[in-house]
């Protein structure tokens, strides 16, 4: 703004006269505009909304369109309505993948919640070296999943497995366990690794929740003769429930859409037995190049995620209303 | 304080905690011991007689040397670092402004926009990677760091916005009002009064965002193809496995070196991390 705009100086002087500090209150045209909350909010929100629109909303719409077409790499394709969805539903590997995804999410979430809660209760006590233990327990969550999953894959290695060695030395087994070369074992291995990785997030979030609970309540209950279990169920748990719901929902979404862990640990094998929706969608959509079919497979995640998010929003709204 | 007997303290506290610590840290120990174990010891069957799995008699750095000499590992480290910093900066910028608007300003649609940003946070990358691959190809961004710098903010912005929004809500309104009475503009009060107070929140959002982008895998796997453009997780997966052959020593060395930067960032800021979470839990 090189040229002063007609009328600008007049109204600025008017404002200056009304305010006690003349020097600080001679705002330019721009800053005066920003006094309007609506305009300022629009400007402040614009970058975020633009980026999210361009790289979430637009791809989402495009994904829906892709899923109803037979586009593949190098082939523009045409509209085929719901053929991809019907094809996926009749595909036995897809059904396995869908079942696996539900199974994997269910058990991993249960384990993460139970162990994470236990760990949070332990870490909430006072002991020497608390800070360093807390920091150490967070490591699995911080370290890139792919890299730590490699460590697990190496530990599960059929020939050189250290886990087999430990179980053998401990007298639990006589022959090696086929950790990743058997579908059922492979799925449980994935659940173990996912639990190991996700538990710290539960623990630290629940710990944060625990710390907002006043210790006086515990003490009062204990003076009234309540034992540990009773104190947990009737004092701690009700207060911790809102945090728990948020963490569980978040974890369900993450676990249900998991990709990295399976991709590295088993690659969906042996014989497609450990595929999840995301890894199968990758295999069809990117590795095979059938973009339309891949998009349809990954869209099967949507209804489940939608229900979970809807339930959470409803729960949060009820809490705010209360 | 609830008083308890010594044996109870062992059974209910020390023993479980020790098991948790060992279980959590063992894979990292295993990474380290594998990375410094010579190949001759590494590929020895688990039932071999003189197997000493938990330590090594001949520690070596050859896997680290190989990693640097035979692969473009330093390049991957730099790429990951650069992409993580750039996308964190973009996300913090957008998240800071949006978080302020949603947390402290009154305007129509505030609730709707807040909810939709929250919902975008819950859209997993695995739902969008196929259409995004198409879009990246159309924009001719494939195999460039920009493909990731522009797409990572999609999961970082919602997160930063929500964390900072919660933080802004905890700052008392009076602070801003005082500044305004002293003649500051609304914008000026935001920049000079509110943002400096929010520095701890900004830091924890930044740490989260940095580690999330350091971790990201599927976009990097789909959008990048040349070996020297890759990030650490993708490089390790695609370049250290040839067909069926896993270079375990180098793999573990790479995993270790790729984990250290984020682990260091956390160890310095772990208190912020917990505070940030507490804030978002309360908020």
Interface residues (C-beta under 8 A of the other chain):
Chain A: X19 X20 X21 X23 X24 X25 X27 X31 X32 X34 X35 X37 X38 X40 X41 X42 X43 X44 X45 X47 X48 X49 X51 X52 X55 X56 X57 X58 X59 X60 X62 X63 X66 X71 X115 X118 X119 X122 X125 X127 X131 X133 X134 X135 X136 X137 X138 X139 X140 X142 X143 X144 X145 X146 X147 X148 X150 X151 X152 X154 X155 X157 X159 X160 X161 X162 X164 X165 X168 X176 X196 X199 X200 X204 X205 X207 X208 X209 X211 X212 X218 X219 X222 X228 X243 X246 X250 X253 X254 X256 X257 X258 X259 X260 X263 X264 X277 X278 X281 X282 X285 X286 X291 X294 X295 X298 X299 X301 X302 X305 X309 X313
Chain B: X1 X2 X12 X13 X16 X17 X20 X21 X23 X24 X25 X27 X28 X30 X31 X34 X42 X43 X44 X45 X46 X47 X51 X53 X90 X93 X94 X95 X97 X98 X100 X101 X102 X105 X106 X107 X108 X110 X113 X115 X117 X118 X119 X120 X122 X123 X124 X125 X126 X127 X128 X129 X130 X131 X132 X133 X134 X135 X150 X151 X153 X154 X157 X158 X161 X182 X183 X184 X185 X186 X187 X188 X211 X214 X215 X217 X218 X221 X222 X232 X233 X234 X236 X237 X246 X248 X251 X252 X254 X255 X258 X259 X262 X263 X266 X267 X270 X271 X273 X274 X277 X278 X281 X282
